[in-house]
Amino acid sequence: MIETDIIIIGAGPVGLFTVFEAGLLKLRCHLIDSLPQPGGQCSEIYPKKPIFDIPGFPEILAGDLIDNLMKQAEPFKPGFTLGEAAVDIEKVSEEQFIVTTNKGTKHSAPIVMIAGGLGVFEPRKPPIEGLENYEEKGVEYIIKDPEFYKGKRCVIAGGGDSALDWAIFLSKNNIASEVSLVHRRSSFRGHLDSVQQIMDLADEGKVNLITEAEVVGIGGDGKVENVTIKHKTEGEIQKETDHFIPLFGLKPSLGPIANWGLDIEKNAIKVDTLDYSTNIPGIYAIGDVNTYTNKLKLILCGFHEGTLAVQSAFARIYPEKKNVLKYTTVNGVTGF
């Protein structure tokens, strides 16, 4: 049994910053995450993508943000159960919960904070026969490290921000030897600035833009060697490539969280904005996993929610103690 003050389900940026805020109040945290490393989506999905709305950082790579948050949490010695999913919460008393993972690891604490982001993700896959035979053999649904595509021919499919962003990144930075972007419409769903950049890159011959078309077939001997593109007016086009990257987004689901007796609305956990507590006393939900009026799914909002939730958790654990807010500019940061 792993015992701590706060069990945090989800080791993404919000969960990691909550460790720091809890540590300032001398509360110990243990984080559980189904991924094999901390960082959530920032590490698993887009570690090399820049983020522009973190206060104090005009631009920071998602992976670097996680590295910084880990350093910030380090003085408070958080524990980690990684590569295991939290599947069950049992309330054993008014002051204690036991959280069990899919591998049977048990954790005990008076407070549980769910910082599970958008939950469990599955890629939206195009309906192409035999596609699964080429997964990890030239078909990728997420770009983790752009250098993986150095000198390679890439066909990206999609019309949203992710498809646009990666087509721009791989071409402008001269990473891929050839970038083709296939979209079934003539207009895009992404930001106007990104759309304009794609148009400019296409005019310069740096991106092969194929609109009103979709990839309908894939071929190769043990790995991706070509794709078949069905064009609205030109019919079928056979294109040689090393990688086919369909970026149609990810389908989130709450997974086991949906069965824990929490109030759920539109695939998210309802909370009280006083302290981001749920309908079960002692359980809080912070970050993208929660919902309330005017909710914004931004990392910086999750930082705020985690900070207030920790203050409430302290009062619940130590009802007899008065917590006086102490500024780090005065007290500094004293770890365990």
N, C-alpha and C positions, 0 to 999 in steps of 0.2 A: 504494500500500500504506500503510495507516494502522498505525503501530507504537506500541505502548504496553506497559506492564507487565502489566496485567490487562484482558482483554476481559470486560465484563459484558453478558450477553444478557438483556435485560429492564431497563427504566428505571422500574420501579415503586418503591414506598417502600423495599423491601429493597435493591434495586440502588443507589438513591441514597445510602442510609446507608452502604453498603459503600464508596462513594467516599470518604466522610469517614474511615472507619476505615483505609482503605488510605493515604490522604493523610498521616495521622499517622505512618505508617511510610515516608513519602516514595515511595510507589508510585503511579504514574500509572494512571488508568483511562479506558477508552473504552467507552461504552454503546451497545448496538444495540437498537432497538425498532421493531416494525412499526407502532406508532401514531405519529401526526404530532407528538405532544408528550410530554414526560416525565410520569410519574405512574401509568402502568398503569391498573388498574381504578379507582383513586381519582380520576383525571382523566377517564377515558372513560365510566365507568358511573355513579358516584355522587359527583361533586365537591361537591354541596351537602348531602350527608348527614352528620350528626354521627357521630363516632367517640368512644367513651367509655373505651377501654382502652389509651390511649397514656400511659405514665408521665409525670406532671407536667402533664397536660392533662385536667382533669375532663371536658371536652368540646371537640372541635375538628372543624371541617368537613374532610372528606377533601381538598378542594382546598387548604385552608389548610395542612394537614399537608405536602402536596407542595411548596407555596411555601416553607415553613420548611426542608424537607430540601434544596431547591435552594440556599437561602442558606447552609446548613451546608456543602454540598459546594463552593460557589463558590470558596473560597480555594485549592482543589486543582485548579482548571481542568480539569474532566473534558471529554472530547470526546464528541460525540453523532452517531450515524448514526440518524436518525429516519425513519419512514415506509418502512423497509426491514426485511424479515424475515431473520433468520439461517437459512440453509438447509443449510449444509455446514460441517463441521469437518474439517480435514486436519492430521494430526500429521506435520510435515515433519522433525522431529528429536526427540530426547529432551527438548529444552528449548524447543521452539517449535511453536505451533499457528497455522494460518491459518483464519480464519472468513470465509466468503463469504456475502453477502446475495443475495436474489432479484434485485437490480438489478446484481449483479456487483461490488459494493464489497468489497474484501479488507482484512482486519485481521490483524495479526501480533502475537503475544504469547506469553510462556512460560506464562501462566496464563489459563484460561477459567473464569468463574463464571457458571453458569446460574441466573438469578433470574427466570425466565419466568412466575412466578405459577402459575396453573392451565393455562397454555398458551394455545391459540387458542380463542376463544369464538364460539359461534353461538347465537342465541336459539332457545328452544323455541317454535315457532309453532303456534297452533291450526289444525286442519284445516278452514279456512273457504275456500270457493271464491272465487277472485278477490282474496284478501287481499293478494297481492303487488302488485296494481295500485294499492293505496292506501298503500303504504309511502312514508314521507316526505311523504305528503299527508293526514295525519291519523292514520296508524297508526305508533306508536312502540313499540319493544320495550324501550327504556331511557329513563329520565327523566334528562337531563343537567342542565337548568336549569329548575327549577320555575316561574320567572317566564314561561317560554314559554307556560304555560297560564293566564296572568292573564286573568280574565273569561271563560274558555272552559268549555264543558260537556264533562266527561270521563267516559268509561266505562272503568273499570279491571277487568280480569279476572284472577282468581287467588286462592289461599287461603293463600299463604305470607307470610313476613315482608316481602318487598319490596312485594307488593300492599297489605298492611295499612299498612305504614309510609307509603307515598306517598298512600294514601287519607286517612290521618290528617293528613299534612302539608299536602296541598292544601286540605283542608277547614278545619282548625283555624287556618291562617294566612290564611284568606279569599282564597286565590289563585284557584282555579277558581270559576266562578259556580255550578257544579253538579257534584257528585261522586257517581257510582254505582259500587258495588262488586258485581261478579257472581262468584259462586262455585258450583260444581256440587254442593257438599255443604252441610250445615247446620253443620258444625264446621270449624274452621280449623287449619292446621298451624303458625301463627305463635306468638310468645310470648303467654302468657296476658294480660299487661298490655296488649299491643296489641289483642288480641281484645276485651278489656273496653272499651278506648277506642272501638273501632269500634261496639260495641253501644250505648255511651253516645251517640256522635255520631248513630247511627241514631235513637235515642229522641228526640234533640233536633231531628231533622229536618235535620241538616247533612250526612248521608251517606244516599244512597238504597241500602239494603242489599238485594240480591236473591240469596237463596241457593236451593239446589237448582235451579239454572238455569245455562245456558251460552250464550255468544254463538255463533250458528250462521250468521249472515249479515251482510253489510256492504254499504252502498249509498251512492250520491252521484254527482254529476256532476263528475268530475275531482278530487274531494276527499271526505273522509268527511262524510256528512250524517246517516247513521242506521245503527243496528245492529239486527239481529233477535235477540231473546233467547228461547230455548226454555225455558219453565218446566215443572217436573215436574207441577204440577197446573193451572196457568193456561194452558198451551199457549204459542203464540208471542206475543211482545210486541214491537212496533215502538217503538224509542226514538230520538228525535232527539239527535244529539250532534256535537261538533266534533272530538273525539279518541277513538280506541279504543286502549287501552294494555294489551295482554295481557302480564302479568308472570308467566310460567311458569318463569322461571329461564333459565340459560344452559348450553349443553352444552360442557364443556371437552374439548379433546383436545391431546395433546402436539405435534401437527403434525410438522414435520421432525425435532424432537428425538428422536422415537421411532426414527429411522433412524441414529443416531450411534454405535451400538455400546455404549450405556450399559445397565446393568442396570435393567430397568423392572419395577415391581410396581404393579398397580392404577392404571395411568395416571400413575405418578409415578416419579421417579428414586431408586433406593436409594442411601443414603449411609452412611458411617461416622461416627457421632456424635462421634468423637475430634476431627474437623476438618471434617466435612461434605464429605469427598472422595468421588468416585465410583470405580467400578472402573477408570477410566482415569486414571493418575497425571497430575496437573496440571489436571484438570477437577473443579470443585466444583459442587454444586447446593445452593442456599440458598432459603429461603422456601417458599411453597406448592407449588413444583414438586418438592420432595423428599419422601421417606418413610422412616420408621424407627419403631422401637417407641415407642409413646406420643407420636407426632407430634401437635402441635397447630397447626392452620393459623391462626395469629395473626400480625399484623404484628410485634408485640414479640418473638415467638420468632424470626422471620426476622432481626431486628436482631442478636440473639445469635448466630445461625448465621453471618451475614456477618462478624461480629467475629472469631470463632474461625477461620473459613476464611482471612481475611486474614493472621492470625498464621502459619498453616501455609504460605500462599503466600510470605510473606517468607522463611521458612526454606528453601523450595524454590528461590527465586530467588537467595538469598544464603546458601548452606550454610556459608560460612566466617565469616559474621558472627553475633555473639550479639545477639539482640534482647532488650533489657531494657525491661519495661513501664514507660512513663512516663506519669504521670497528667496530664491536661490542667489540673487545678487547680494543678499545679506548673509545667508547661512552657508552658501556654497552647496556642494553635493557630497554628502558623506555616505559611502556605501556600507555594505554589511561586512 
